[in-house]
Structures are given as C-alpha cells and as structure tokens.
Amino acid sequence: MDQGPMSSAEAKKPSWRLAAPHDKRTQGLVVSGFEHLPVGRALFVQFGWDGVRSQGGGAWLKALNDSAPITDADGRDERCAAIALTYEGLRKMGLDAEALASFDRPFTEGMFQEDRLRRLGDRESGAWLETVISGGPIWSGNTPLTPAAAEAGAHAQPSERVETPVTVHALILLYEKDEASVEAWRTVVTQTVQGHGANIVRELEFNLAPEADGQVHEHFGFTDGVSQPIPFDAKGAVTLSTGAVAQKDEWNGLQLGEFLFGFENAHNEVAPGPTVSDSAIGKAAGLRAQEGNEGFLDLGANGSYMVVRELQQDVASFWRSMDQAAVKINSDPPGGKAVDADWVANRVIGRDREGNLLCPHDTVLQRDQYGYPNNDFAFFDRDPDGYGCPLGSHVRRGNPRDGLAPTAEDKGTLLAAANSHRILRRGRKFGKKIPDPRVDDQARRGLLFVCLNTDIGRQFEFVQKTWILNPNFSTLFDETDPLVGPKCNFTIPEEPLRRVIPVETFIQMAGGEYFFLPSLPALRYLEAL
C-alpha cells in the first residue's frame, strides 16, 4: 500500500520523496499512501451532461479544488485528496481530439476492451469468468467505441463494446484522521461537484485500523504493503528523508520514469506522456514545453497512469479452503508432518501474517534493522526450488526477482528484467473486519487495488498476464495465482514429495478502469477547459 507495511508506530526507516520543484508539481499520492490518515472515501464520479462540453468542462474540477484541494507531494498534510480521470471523462470535459490521441493505447481503449479483458483474466468468449462478481462488473469507464472514439482520434477500437451499468469518469480519493471528519468532508465534496453536473455514483469506505501487532492487515489477515519499488533519478529528482539524494537500491531500485512521466525509465528513455498544443492557457497553468516536440506542451509531466480495480474478498471461503487443504495434507500421505490452515495460507501468500518471507526448513527471513519485514532478498540462491516460498505463491508471482534465472550468471539480468515490470501500489482495503473469518456475514469488503505506472502494457498488464495468470509460470503446469486467480491446483514443494492442493476463487473484480493521474499544473489546465 505504501513504502512499507503500515504501522501505528512512527516510521524510522528512511523513505523517499521528490525534490523541488517536482514535489509541488506532483500529486502527493505518488509519494505516499497517506498512512497517517487511517480513514477515507473513494468517490466515483459520473458527469451528468450530455456529449462533450465546448466550454466550462473543467468548472466542476475548479470547484472541487476549492473544497478539497488536491494534495501535492511537498510534505505531510492534515488531510489529503487525490484525483484521477478516465479517457471518456477527459473527452466529455472538452479535451481536444489531438490531445486525447497522445495518450497511450491501453488508456484510450480502456480496461474493458474485449481483448484486454481476456488478457487480464476477466472475460473470455463473450462470458465473464469466475474471477468477476456474479452478473458482471458494476462499473467501468465505459470507454466509447466508434464513431465517438474515431472522432476523438483514438486508436482502433474492437468491434464489440463491453458495457457496465455504472459509468465512472473520475475518481476522487479523500483521506482523513477519523470517521466524523471524513464523512463531513465527503458531504461537502459531494454537494460541491453535484452543483456543477458531476454526480457521485458509487462510494467505498476506507479504514486502516491497526491490529494488535501495530500493523495494518488486509481482510484475509496478512500484513500488506511489504514489497514496493524504491525510485531513484540520475538527475537528483528523488531524495531521502535523511536529506541525501536517493541512489539505486540493489534489490528494489527503479528509475522514477517507471512511475512519473517526464523522467528516465528502466530503458533509460524519458517516459512519454500526453501532450496539448502550445497555448497561453497551458503556459499560465504551468505546463512546460515538451522537449523535442515543438509546438506542444507536456500535459503528462509529473503525472502517471493509475490502474484501479475493485476487488471483493470472500474471507470465509478463503479460510474454509485453507482448512480443507490442511485436512488433505494431513491425510495424504499419512504419517507426515501435521499442518494447519495457517501453514497452508502462509504458503499461498508466500509470507507469514506479519509479512516475513517464508524460507526453507520452516523458517522466515529475519527482519531488517528497523524492525520491518526484510525486503532485500533474491530467490535464486536463497530458495531456488520454492521449499520456503512456493514457486507459484502470490508473492513469488507478483515479483519473481531473480527466481526465473536459468543459471547463476543470469541472476542480475533476470532481477533487472523483473524490476522493469514493477508497479507502485497505492490501494486500500474497504469494508469492516469480518467478525468470524470462517462465517460469511454477507458484508461487502475487499481491496480497492490502485497502482501507478507509466506503461500500462509493460507494467500492470504484463504482471497480471505473464506472472499472475500464467498457467506455466516457473516450471509449473496448469496453475495460476492461488490467491487472486481462478479455481485451480496449487503446488507446495517439499522433500521428498510435493503437495498439490485445490484452491477456490477468493477474490472477484467488481469494477475497474485505467485513469490518468494529472500533475498539479495539468489539473489547472483541465480546470480551464
């Protein structure tokens, strides 16, 4: 969720931040998950006007910024807000066709493009898969097809449009210190934007109350936010809380351009973002000229693409499945080491409940010098066969590090390759804690998955398709991620025999879309539409 596992204690571990002037140009959500503000709201916005506004399309955004100023990245605020917009939201606000065409293809097509849904494991042969809630998703951006998309200059669209009942054009995220404060703020924000034709059509409540160990656990009971990339920039745009310029971290270091447009990415190229024609309005908003592209201003600089998926968690199903798997292991073959549901669940995740990496011989990786779960490790030398952290576990699929290297000589290359696909997660859980984890109370709970990346196809979509849902990942056969994938088998390597257990579908997608997270100057430009 943030730079490290969330804790009620004051963090001592150095964190990264943006140097001036980038800190005041970038939304604070890029640098922080606002863990000091435990409650919040996700407000899904639909524009109520018909068609495209020729003028005044940004009036609602300007009004929003008066009641909920979007937080920049220059330090800790008493309350925080973030905003992102879909392709169709930008189009309806009046962003011109030339600017819309400068966005990346996944964004202009939207998450619910037919082929993209198949790659993400949501839909196939015209039917929703079991990893989607019954009846199909509730919301998306409902990105338009031709002729509207063609008129906007977008890339080629599929012949079939996949629609959801609710259309979302923007997402507002509010973070506050307590429930009363955020509810009062939500009321003001709702009234403000509705007065300008923007309606709140869906809402999720965030709550990050820590457990007895002082850490925040997701609904299945595991510490979240343990593994995150650590950005750096060759020109000094990233600093540490100690005041030093951030250098490349050996295990998790990644160029800032993987998460922010306008900086060098993992391919040592400046991550390209969207552009707008040079104008007095753009310059007044603070947009800079795009280098090597005369006549255009850089709308993307200090912004990013934001992937959002509402994932509902079936906690009772998860723990009942872990119980059944433990019974199976204990009875087949007989005489082996007895295990329980926690033992199985730890291996599905790849870490224990406190976030410590599983290692061979039923041990865990020792915590770092700050008392946090250690994230500085590789798999090739420590656990090549998955006797600690199983090869197909959620942790290992989400970030295989050097574990896919065929030889020792390839370790560095494979670690660098794996890092080039990483994402910066900024999600939060929603819903109340389940009273009894093995009894379904029918309440809605889960994770609003939020991640930032500048190349949706190479980062988020690659991780989802090539690692999470790959049935032949890392020498495995006909298995997918045991936590977020569909019903399948899951292999737990052991000596002398491996264990193979069935796992159910525990997480289902209720909606999702690709958003543009604008910089503060870009927001000022959009306000002027």
MOHU-V45866 format. One record per residue. N is the residue number from 1. RES is the residue in one small letter. PHI is phi in radians with two decimals (999 if undefined). NEAR is the number of other C-alpha atoms within 8 Angstrom. Layout:
BEGIN
n: [N N]
res: [RES RES]
phi: [PHI PHI]
near: [NEAR NEAR]
END
This chain:
BEGIN
n: [1 2 3 4 5 6 7 8 9 10 11 12 13 14 15 16 17 18 19 20 21 22 23 24 25 26 27 28 29 30 31 32 33 34 35 36 37 38 39 40 41 42 43 44 45 46 47 48 49 50 51 52 53 54 55 56 57 58 59 60 61 62 63 64 65 66 67 68 69 70 71 72 73 74 75 76 77 78 79 80 81 82 83 84 85 86 87 88 89 90 91 92 93 94 95 96 97 98 99 100 101 102 103 104 105 106 107 108 109 110 111 112 113 114 115 116 117 118 119 120 121 122 123 124 125 126 127 128 129 130 131 132 133 134 135 136 137 138 139 140 141 142 143 144 145 146 147 148 149 150 151 152 153 154 155 156 157 158 159 160 161 162 163 164 165 166 167 168 169 170 171 172 173 174 175 176 177 178 179 180 181 182 183 184 185 186 187 188 189 190 191 192 193 194 195 196 197 198 199 200 201 202 203 204 205 206 207 208 209 210 211 212 213 214 215 216 217 218 219 220 221 222 223 224 225 226 227 228 229 230 231 232 233 234 235 236 237 238 239 240 241 242 243 244 245 246 247 248 249 250 251 252 253 254 255 256 257 258 259 260 261 262 263 264 265 266 267 268 269 270 271 272 273 274 275 276 277 278 279 280 281 282 283 284 285 286 287 288 289 290 291 292 293 294 295 296 297 298 299 300 301 302 303 304 305 306 307 308 309 310 311 312 313 314 315 316 317 318 319 320 321 322 323 324 325 326 327 328 329 330 331 332 333 334 335 336 337 338 339 340 341 342 343 344 345 346 347 348 349 350 351 352 353 354 355 356 357 358 359 360 361 362 363 364 365 366 367 368 369 370 371 372 373 374 375 376 377 378 379 380 381 382 383 384 385 386 387 388 389 390 391 392 393 394 395 396 397 398 399 400 401 402 403 404 405 406 407 408 409 410 411 412 413 414 415 416 417 418 419 420 421 422 423 424 425 426 427 428 429 430 431 432 433 434 435 436 437 438 439 440 441 442 443 444 445 446 447 448 449 450 451 452 453 454 455 456 457 458 459 460 461 462 463 464 465 466 467 468 469 470 471 472 473 474 475 476 477 478 479 480 481 482 483 484 485 486 487 488 489 490 491 492 493 494 495 496 497 498 499 500 501 502 503 504 505 506 507 508 509 510 511 512 513 514 515 516 517 518 519 520 521 522 523 524 525 526 527 528 529]
res: [m d q g p m s s a e a k k p s w r l a a p h d k r t q g l v v s g f e h l p v g r a l f v q f g w d g v r s q g g g a w l k a l n d s a p i t d a d g r d e r c a a i a l t y e g l r k m g l d a e a l a s f d r p f t e g m f q e d r l r r l g d r e s g a w l e t v i s g g p i w s g n t p l t p a a a e a g a h a q p s e r v e t p v t v h a l i l l y e k d e a s v e a w r t v v t q t v q g h g a n i v r e l e f n l a p e a d g q v h e h f g f t d g v s q p i p f d a k g a v t l s t g a v a q k d e w n g l q l g e f l f g f e n a h n e v a p g p t v s d s a i g k a a g l r a q e g n e g f l d l g a n g s y m v v r e l q q d v a s f w r s m d q a a v k i n s d p p g g k a v d a d w v a n r v i g r d r e g n l l c p h d t v l q r d q y g y p n n d f a f f d r d p d g y g c p l g s h v r r g n p r d g l a p t a e d k g t l l a a a n s h r i l r r g r k f g k k i p d p r v d d q a r r g l l f v c l n t d i g r q f e f v q k t w i l n p n f s t l f d e t d p l v g p k c n f t i p e e p l r r v i p v e t f i q m a g g e y f f l p s l p a l r y l e a l]
phi: [999 -2.52 -1.10 -2.76 -1.08 -1.29 -2.50 -1.32 -1.41 -1.18 -1.20 -1.91 -1.22 -1.01 -2.02 -1.69 -2.64 -1.69 -1.39 -1.16 -1.58 -1.16 -1.11 -1.55 -1.72 -1.92 -1.10 -1.06 -1.03 -1.12 -1.62 -2.42 -1.56 1.01 -1.15 -1.34 -2.04 -1.34 -2.02 -3.00 -2.43 -1.86 -1.91 -1.64 -1.91 -2.14 -1.36 -1.47 -1.47 -1.43 1.13 -1.83 -1.39 -1.36 -2.73 1.40 -1.20 -1.74 -1.08 -1.12 -1.21 -1.14 -1.14 -1.05 -1.17 -1.32 -1.67 -2.47 -0.97 -1.22 -1.28 -1.59 -1.85 -1.64 2.73 -1.44 -1.92 -1.26 -2.61 -2.36 -2.48 -2.42 -2.57 -2.53 -2.28 -1.51 -1.00 -1.16 -1.11 -1.11 -1.12 -1.18 -1.29 1.90 -1.12 -1.25 -1.05 -1.12 -1.18 -1.06 -1.23 -1.49 -1.34 -1.18 -1.03 -0.98 -1.21 -1.24 -1.45 1.55 -1.10 -1.68 -1.12 -0.95 -1.17 -1.21 -1.06 -1.15 -1.14 -1.49 1.36 -1.80 -2.64 -2.67 0.92 1.37 -2.25 -1.26 -1.55 -1.21 -1.45 -2.07 -1.04 -1.01 1.58 1.70 -1.05 -1.48 -2.43 -2.86 -1.41 0.76 -1.00 -1.26 -1.71 -1.12 -1.48 -1.06 -1.17 -1.14 -1.13 -1.46 1.39 -1.33 -1.16 -1.01 -1.89 -1.23 -1.35 -1.96 -1.81 -1.78 -1.86 -2.06 -1.06 -1.95 -1.79 -2.02 -1.82 -2.70 -2.25 -1.86 -2.00 -2.02 -2.30 -2.44 -1.43 -2.65 -1.14 -1.08 -1.16 -1.24 -1.19 -1.11 -1.16 -1.01 -1.08 -1.11 -1.10 -1.05 -1.11 -1.12 -1.25 -1.14 -1.18 -2.08 1.48 -1.91 -1.88 -1.46 -1.88 -2.80 -2.57 -2.20 -1.79 -1.65 -2.68 -2.02 -1.05 -1.26 -1.49 -1.07 -1.45 1.48 -1.88 -1.57 -1.97 -1.29 -1.15 -1.31 1.89 -1.87 -1.04 -1.94 1.33 -1.29 -1.84 -2.37 -1.17 -2.06 -1.21 -2.55 -2.53 -1.10 -1.71 1.49 -1.30 -1.99 -2.15 -1.85 -1.10 -1.37 1.75 -1.38 -1.25 -1.20 -1.80 -1.17 -1.30 -1.04 -1.77 -2.17 -1.27 -2.62 -1.05 -1.01 -1.14 -1.26 -2.21 -2.34 -1.12 1.65 -2.16 -1.18 -1.76 -1.16 -1.70 1.01 -2.10 -1.24 -1.09 -1.40 -2.06 -1.22 -2.26 -2.31 -1.10 -1.05 -2.74 -1.14 -1.13 -1.13 -1.17 -1.13 -1.30 1.79 -1.23 -1.73 -1.10 -1.48 -1.04 1.34 -2.37 -1.05 1.59 -2.27 -1.88 -1.55 -1.30 -1.52 -0.86 1.19 -2.04 -2.76 -1.62 -2.04 -1.60 -2.24 -2.41 -1.47 -1.99 -1.54 -1.87 -1.73 -1.16 -1.09 -1.10 -1.03 -1.30 -1.16 -1.15 -1.15 -1.05 -1.12 -1.13 -1.11 -1.07 -1.10 -1.12 -1.21 -1.83 -2.52 -1.44 -1.19 1.59 -1.40 -1.19 -1.26 -2.23 -2.21 -1.08 -1.09 -1.02 -1.18 -1.06 -1.00 -1.36 -1.08 -1.35 1.79 -2.39 -1.47 -1.09 -1.49 1.64 -1.43 -1.12 -1.30 -2.17 -0.99 1.17 0.99 -1.99 -2.20 -1.23 -1.06 -1.16 -1.35 -1.17 -1.71 1.52 -1.65 -0.95 -1.26 -2.00 -1.70 -2.73 -2.27 -1.75 -1.01 -1.50 -1.35 -2.71 -1.11 -1.74 1.33 -1.27 -1.78 -1.64 -0.95 -0.97 -1.75 -1.12 -1.05 -1.09 -1.30 -1.24 -1.17 -2.74 -1.25 0.93 -1.74 -1.17 -1.68 -1.17 -1.29 -2.42 -1.07 -1.15 -1.65 -1.00 -1.10 -1.13 -1.24 -1.12 -1.11 -1.13 -1.11 -1.11 -1.23 -1.91 -1.35 -2.20 -1.81 -1.56 -2.40 -1.41 -2.53 -1.37 -2.25 1.56 -1.49 -1.11 -1.25 -1.08 -2.20 -1.13 -1.93 -2.15 -1.27 -1.71 1.18 -1.41 -1.50 -2.63 2.88 -2.21 -1.50 -1.20 -2.35 -2.42 -1.99 -2.84 -1.70 -2.37 -1.02 -1.16 -1.40 -1.83 -1.00 -1.15 -1.11 -1.03 -1.14 -1.45 -1.51 -1.92 -1.12 -1.82 -1.26 -1.22 -2.04 -1.18 0.87 1.26 -1.42 -2.40 1.00 -2.32 -2.17 -1.00 -1.28 -1.71 -1.89 -1.55 -1.34 -0.97 -2.90 -1.55 -2.40 -1.67 -1.97 -1.12 -2.58 -1.92 -1.54 -2.11 -1.43 -1.86 -2.17 -2.16 -1.47 -2.20 -1.60 -1.61 -1.85 -2.23 -2.27 -1.40 -1.88 2.90 -3.13 -3.00 -1.67 -2.09 -1.80 -1.70 -1.33 -1.29 -1.14 -1.08 -1.12 -1.12 -1.11 -1.14 -1.16 -1.06 -1.48 -1.09]
near: [13 12 13 10 15 11 10 7 5 5 5 5 5 7 7 12 11 12 10 7 6 10 13 11 12 14 17 12 12 11 10 11 11 9 9 5 12 14 14 14 13 12 12 13 14 12 10 7 7 4 5 9 10 6 6 9 13 11 11 14 10 10 11 12 9 7 9 8 8 11 11 13 16 8 5 4 6 7 9 11 12 12 11 12 12 15 15 11 13 12 13 12 12 12 11 8 11 9 12 16 12 9 11 10 8 10 15 13 12 13 12 13 12 11 6 9 13 10 10 10 11 13 12 10 4 5 6 9 9 10 13 12 10 6 4 9 12 9 12 15 15 12 10 8 11 8 6 8 12 11 9 12 10 14 10 5 10 8 5 5 9 8 7 11 6 8 10 15 15 13 12 12 11 13 14 14 12 9 9 6 9 15 8 8 8 10 8 9 11 10 8 12 14 10 8 9 10 12 11 11 10 7 9 9 10 13 12 10 6 11 8 5 5 9 13 13 11 10 12 8 7 11 13 11 12 12 7 12 12 11 12 15 13 5 4 10 12 14 14 12 9 5 6 7 9 12 6 9 8 6 8 10 12 15 12 13 14 16 12 14 16 12 12 14 13 10 5 6 8 10 13 7 15 12 13 11 8 10 6 6 8 12 11 7 10 9 13 7 11 10 5 4 7 7 7 11 14 13 11 15 10 12 13 15 14 13 15 12 12 12 13 12 11 10 13 11 11 11 12 9 10 13 10 9 13 12 9 9 12 13 8 6 7 6 6 6 5 6 9 9 12 7 8 12 10 12 15 12 11 15 13 13 9 9 12 13 12 15 13 11 6 7 8 10 10 7 10 8 5 7 6 9 14 11 6 7 6 10 11 12 6 7 12 9 7 11 14 13 15 15 13 15 15 14 10 13 13 9 9 11 13 14 12 9 11 5 6 7 5 9 12 8 9 13 12 9 8 12 13 10 11 11 13 10 12 14 11 12 13 12 12 7 6 8 4 7 10 9 6 11 5 4 7 6 13 12 13 12 13 12 12 14 16 14 10 12 8 8 14 14 11 11 12 11 12 9 11 14 11 10 9 9 13 7 5 10 7 8 14 15 13 17 11 12 13 11 9 12 12 13 11 13 12 8 6 4 6 9 9 8 11 9 12 11 12 11 12 13 14 14 11 13 13 14 14 13 12 16 13 12 11 13 9 11 12 10 12 10 12]
END
